[in-house]
Amino acid sequence: MKEEIKRLRKEKNAVILAHYYQTGDIQDIADFVGDSLALAQWAAETAADIIVLCGVHFMGETAKILCPDKKVLVPDLNAGCSLADSCPADKFTEFVRRHPGYTVISYVNTTAAVKAVTDIVVTSTNAKQIVDSFPEDTNILFGPDRNLGNYINSVTGRNMLLWDGACHVHEQFSLEKILTLKEQYPEAEIITHPECKQPIIQVSDFVGSTAALLRHTIQLDKKQFIVATESGVIHEMKKKSPDKEFIPAPPNDSTCACNECSFMRLNTMEKLYNCLKYETPEISIDKEIQVKAVKPILRMLEISKQLGL
C-alpha cells in the first residue's frame, strides 16, 4: 500500500500534507508534516495539482480556500473538529454583529464560514505575536477557543472578548494525573499546548504550539518530557530525539494512558490510498465564502512571514 501511495502521488502530481496528530505511518509517508500554520504555508506555495490533507476537515478547507483552483482531498470527510463545531457560523456571525467596532480574530480551527466574518486568522504558533501587532487600545473579539484566548490575554495583558468554545482533547487532561506523573518522573519537564485549561498551564514548565513543543524538546538539554497535547506529536518527537523519553499526559478517563483526537484518527493508510486512487472525498467551498475567507488567512500568512514565523 505504501508503494502504491507513492506511485499514485507521483503519477498524479499530488502532495500529501499531514498534521502532527496523525498516526505515525501517515506522518512517515507524507511529503510535509507540520502544525496548522505550516500546513497552510505549504498549501499556499505548492505547485502540485492535488493536495491531500491528512488532518481534520477545517484543514482541508483552509487549503482549498488558499488554492481554489487545485483539487483538495481528505481521506475522511467525517474527520471533524470539536473546536470548530463549538463555533457555529450563524451564531458566531450574530456574536460579531452584536459587537460593532471590534477586530475579529479567529483561530484557524474554524469553518470557512467563520473565517469569512473574520478580520485575521491566527494559529497557536502566531496568536500572541499577531495580537501584539494591534494597538493596545484595540477592541478584540477572539474565537473560538476560550483556553487559548485566556492564555493570550494572560501573556499580552489584553482583555479580549472570548467566544466560549474548546477542544475536547485539550479540555480532558487531568491535572491530578499530570502531577502524579511528575512525582514518578521528577526530572521530567511538563510541556503544554495553550488550548489546555489554566490549571494545567500553571503547573507547566513550557507552553507553546505543537511545533513549538517539538522544537523545545529538540533544543532543551532534558531527557524526559510529560507532553500535554494530542499524543500523535510524540511520534515526531521520538524521531527527532531518540535518546529522550516522552510521557503522554493522560486524560480524566481512567482507562486511557494518553489523549488522542478521535477525529484525527479517522484517517488511515487505507483511506489515504483510496483517496488518492479515486480522488475523493474532495473539499468544495462556496465561491462567495472562499473570496471572503481567503483575506484573513492571507493577512495571517503575511504577518507571520514578516515576523519570521
C-alpha positions in Angstrom: 0.0 0.0 0.0 2.9 2.4 0.8 4.4 1.8 -2.6 1.0 2.3 -4.3 0.5 5.6 -2.5 4.0 6.7 -3.6 3.3 5.7 -7.2 -0.1 7.5 -7.3 1.4 10.6 -5.7 4.0 10.8 -8.4 1.6 9.9 -11.2 -1.0 12.5 -10.3 1.4 15.2 -9.2 -0.1 15.1 -5.7 1.4 16.4 -2.4 0.5 14.8 0.9 0.3 17.1 3.9 -0.1 15.6 7.3 -0.7 17.1 10.8 1.4 16.1 13.7 -1.7 14.5 15.3 -1.9 11.9 12.5 -0.8 8.3 13.2 2.9 7.6 12.7 2.5 5.7 9.4 0.7 8.6 7.8 3.3 11.1 9.1 6.1 8.9 7.7 4.7 8.8 4.2 3.7 12.4 4.0 5.7 15.0 1.9 5.3 17.5 4.7 4.3 17.2 8.4 3.5 20.2 10.5 1.1 22.2 12.6 -1.8 24.2 11.2 0.4 27.2 10.3 2.9 25.1 8.4 0.2 23.2 6.6 -1.4 26.5 5.4 2.0 27.8 4.4 2.8 24.7 2.4 -0.6 24.6 0.8 -0.2 28.2 -0.3 3.1 27.5 -2.0 2.8 24.1 -3.5 2.9 23.5 -7.3 1.1 20.2 -7.0 -2.1 19.6 -8.9 -3.7 17.7 -6.0 -3.4 18.4 -2.3 -4.2 15.5 0.1 -4.7 16.9 3.5 -4.3 14.3 6.3 -5.8 16.1 9.2 -9.3 17.3 10.0 -11.9 19.0 7.8 -11.1 22.6 8.6 -7.5 22.0 7.5 -8.7 20.7 4.1 -11.0 23.8 3.9 -8.1 26.1 4.6 -6.0 24.5 1.8 -9.0 24.9 -0.6 -9.5 28.5 0.4 -5.9 29.2 -0.4 -5.9 27.1 -3.6 -9.4 27.3 -5.1 -8.1 26.0 -8.5 -6.5 22.9 -7.1 -8.2 19.7 -6.1 -8.1 19.3 -2.4 -8.8 15.8 -0.9 -9.1 14.5 2.6 -9.1 10.8 3.5 -12.2 11.0 5.6 -14.8 13.8 5.4 -16.1 12.8 8.9 -12.8 13.9 10.4 -14.2 17.0 12.0 -13.1 19.1 14.9 -14.8 19.6 18.2 -13.4 23.2 18.5 -14.7 24.1 15.1 -18.1 22.5 16.0 -18.2 24.6 19.1 -18.4 27.7 17.0 -21.4 27.5 14.5 -21.1 30.1 11.8 -24.6 31.6 12.2 -24.2 32.1 16.0 -20.6 33.4 15.7 -21.8 35.9 12.9 -24.5 37.1 15.2 -22.0 37.5 18.1 -19.8 39.6 15.8 -22.7 41.8 14.8 -23.6 42.4 18.4 -20.1 43.9 18.9 -19.5 46.5 16.3 -16.1 48.2 16.3 -14.3 45.0 17.4 -11.4 43.5 15.4 -12.4 39.8 14.9 -9.6 37.3 15.4 -10.4 33.7 14.7 -8.4 30.6 15.5 -7.6 28.6 12.4 -9.6 25.7 14.0 -12.9 27.1 12.5 -15.0 26.6 9.4 -14.6 28.5 6.2 -17.9 30.4 7.0 -16.5 31.6 10.3 -13.3 32.7 8.7 -15.4 34.7 6.2 -16.6 37.0 9.0 -13.1 37.3 10.5 -10.5 40.1 10.1 -7.5 37.9 10.7 -6.9 34.3 11.4 -4.3 33.0 13.9 -2.8 29.7 14.9 -1.3 28.8 18.3 2.1 29.4 16.8 1.5 33.1 15.9 -1.5 34.1 18.0 0.5 36.1 20.6 2.6 37.9 18.0 -0.4 38.8 15.9 -2.4 40.1 18.9 0.6 42.1 19.9 0.7 43.7 16.5 -2.5 45.6 17.2 -2.5 48.8 19.3 -3.2 48.2 23.0 -6.5 50.1 22.9 -7.9 47.8 20.1 -11.1 46.1 21.0 -10.6 42.5 20.0 -13.1 39.6 19.7 -11.4 36.3 19.8 -12.9 32.9 19.0 -13.5 30.1 19.4 -11.0 28.7 21.9 -11.6 30.2 25.4 -8.5 28.5 26.8 -6.2 29.8 24.1 -7.9 33.2 24.4 -7.4 33.3 28.2 -3.7 32.3 27.7 -3.1 35.0 25.2 -4.8 37.6 27.5 -2.6 36.5 30.3 0.7 36.8 28.3 -0.2 40.0 26.5 -2.2 41.9 29.2 -5.1 42.2 26.8 -8.8 41.8 27.7 -10.1 40.2 24.5 -13.7 39.3 24.4 -13.8 35.5 24.1 -16.1 33.1 22.4 -16.9 30.1 24.7 -15.5 27.2 22.7 -12.9 24.5 23.4 -11.1 21.5 22.1 -12.3 18.2 23.6 -8.8 16.7 23.6 -7.1 19.6 25.4 -10.1 20.0 27.8 -9.7 16.5 29.1 -6.3 16.5 30.5 -6.2 15.6 34.2 -4.2 17.9 36.5 -4.2 15.3 39.2 -2.7 12.6 36.9 -0.1 15.0 35.5 1.0 15.9 39.0 1.2 12.2 39.8 3.4 11.6 36.7 5.6 14.5 37.9 6.1 12.6 41.1 7.0 9.5 39.2 9.3 11.4 36.9 10.7 14.3 39.0 13.3 15.3 36.4 10.7 15.5 33.6 9.6 18.8 32.2 5.9 19.4 31.7 5.2 20.9 28.3 1.7 22.0 27.3 -0.4 23.3 24.5 -2.1 26.6 25.2 -5.5 25.1 24.4 -5.3 23.4 27.8 -7.1 24.7 30.8 -5.4 27.3 33.0 -4.6 24.9 36.0 -2.6 22.7 33.5 -0.8 25.7 32.1 0.1 27.0 35.6 2.0 23.8 36.5 3.8 23.6 33.1 7.4 24.4 32.5 6.8 25.4 28.9 3.7 26.3 26.9 3.6 26.5 23.2 2.1 25.4 19.9 2.6 21.9 18.6 5.6 23.0 16.5 7.0 25.0 19.4 6.7 22.0 21.8 8.5 19.8 19.2 11.3 22.4 18.8 11.6 22.8 22.5 12.2 19.1 23.1 14.9 19.1 20.4 16.7 22.2 21.8 16.4 21.6 25.5 19.0 19.5 27.3 16.5 17.4 29.2 15.9 13.7 28.9 12.3 13.4 30.0 9.1 15.3 29.0 5.5 15.0 30.1 3.6 16.0 27.0 0.2 17.7 27.4 -1.2 17.7 23.9 -2.5 15.2 21.4 -0.2 12.2 21.6 0.4 11.9 17.9 3.2 14.5 18.1 5.2 12.2 20.2 6.0 10.2 17.1 7.9 13.1 15.6 9.5 13.9 19.0 10.9 10.4 19.2 12.2 10.6 15.6 14.0 13.9 16.3 15.2 12.9 19.8 15.5 9.1 20.0 17.6 9.4 23.2 14.8 11.1 25.1 11.7 9.9 26.9 8.3 11.3 26.2 5.4 10.5 28.6 1.9 11.4 27.3 -0.2 13.3 29.7 -3.4 11.3 30.5 -7.0 12.5 30.3 -9.5 12.3 33.0 -10.8 8.9 31.6 -9.1 6.4 33.9 -8.9 3.8 31.2 -6.6 5.8 28.9 -2.9 6.4 29.3 -2.7 9.0 26.5 -5.0 11.6 24.9 -5.9 11.1 21.3 -8.2 13.0 18.9 -10.8 10.6 17.7 -11.4 12.8 14.6 -7.7 12.8 13.6 -7.6 9.0 14.0 -10.4 8.5 11.4 -7.7 8.9 8.8 -5.9 5.6 7.9 -3.4 4.4 5.4 -6.2 2.6 3.5 -8.3 5.7 3.3 -5.3 7.7 2.1 -4.7 5.1 -0.6 -8.4 5.2 -1.7 -8.4 8.9 -1.6 -5.5 9.2 -4.0 -6.7 6.4 -6.2 -10.3 7.6 -6.7 -9.6 11.4 -6.0 -12.4 11.6 -3.4 -13.6 12.8 -0.9 -13.0 16.3 -2.3 -13.3 19.6 -0.4 -15.6 22.2 -2.0 -16.3 25.7 -0.8 -18.9 28.2 -1.8 -17.2 30.8 -4.0 -18.5 33.8 -2.1 -17.3 32.3 1.2 -13.9 31.5 -0.3 -13.4 35.1 -1.5 -14.2 36.4 2.0 -12.3 33.7 3.9 -9.1 33.9 2.0 -8.4 37.5 3.1 -7.9 36.9 6.8 -5.8 33.8 6.1 -3.5 35.7 3.7 -3.2 38.5 6.2 -2.1 35.9 8.8 0.5 34.4 6.4 1.8 37.9 5.5 2.3 38.9 9.2 3.8 35.5 10.0 6.3 36.0 7.2 7.2 39.4 8.5 7.6 38.0 12.0 9.8 35.2 10.7 7.3 32.5 11.9 
